[in-house]
Amino acid sequence: MGFIARHRLGWSLALFALALAALATVPSFPALPFYLDQALQRVLLSALVCGLMALLGGARALAPTTAGMRSALRLGAYPVAVAAALLAMELTGLLQLAAGSTTGSAWPALPAGWAVDLAGVAALCVFVGVFEEVLFRGVLLGGLLSRLGGTRNGVVVAALVSSVVFGAVHVGSSAGATDALTLAQMLLKTVQAGSIGLIFAAVYVRTRSIWGVAALHALTDFLLMAPLALAGVGEDALGSYVSQGSDSLSVVLGVALVAAYLFAVALYAPCIVQGWRLLEDSPLPALGPLEPGWDPREDAGEKNGAPAAPDGARGPGGPVPPTGL
């Protein structure tokens, strides 16, 4: 453990890569319904990354507690609000289709097994939240903060790097593509997912609650994915975020995805603004969950212009963007 403590960042990066590799090797359970199969895989992955974080010295940060959860849900409310608005739009569309149908029903017929699928989606979202937050905010961001978290710029750089990696991993299966349409999809998806990752990182720095950001992540995902269960779609709806290929259908899908991602980037741009503001007033030092003293906390935020950080904790002025970012 002493050797790991002396080389915490290097070990964090190595174990982060190991956890990503586990995504390709985790066993599947085809006898289960699709969403429950995916949920059970995330249970195994969650156990793995929690073990890796404990190995790095972050076991204390994984202790079950509700401290900081209320603040996390408040400070990171924007992506949840966006997901709720999109869900409301989808449900409204379904109701309009039902109203225009000839069946006379006020609600579209739900597919057989929708309740099992909805429960599976809920379980999947819970453990996706745990797995990804422990991996990206606990292991990766924690390792970066252990080296960089003593200064305002260091905290910002750590949050930005972990967020860009979070966004890039969502299009990792398209690595190696060279055509302009695929690259445009990959870039826009990375920016969109990275924007959400930045606000999650900032909320974690402010509240120090891994369970708070995991709950925030899970709730956002559930609101976006619940319609899949109600529509009775599964594996086909959870494919790649990028359309590749030179045939006409792939090109049309690619153009449609570029348009959708441009809209999504604009829609989630406030996450970048909010994340930046949260980092601007975060207490220093912020050495992360792998160092002693990182305990979950409720964050009062800003009221009447008063910063949440204690006196003297805020550096001179706001964060200064590093050269080249």
Secondary structure, DSSP 8 states (H G I E B T S, - for coil): -HHHHHTHHHHHHHHHHHHHHHTTTS---TTS-HHHHHHHHHHHHHHHHHHHHIIIIITGGGS---TTHHHHHHHTHHHHHHHHHHHHHHHHHHHHHHHTSSS--SS----TTHHHHHHHHHHHHHHHHHHHIIIIIIIIHHHHHHHHTTSHHHHHHHHHHHHHHHHHHTTGGGTT--SHHHHHHHHHHHHHHHHHHHHHHHHHHHH--HHHHHHHHHHHHHHHHHHHHHHT--GGGG--SS---SSHHHHHHHHHHHHHHHHHHHHHHHHHHHHHHHHHT--S----TTSTT---------BTTB-SS-TTTS-SSS----TT-
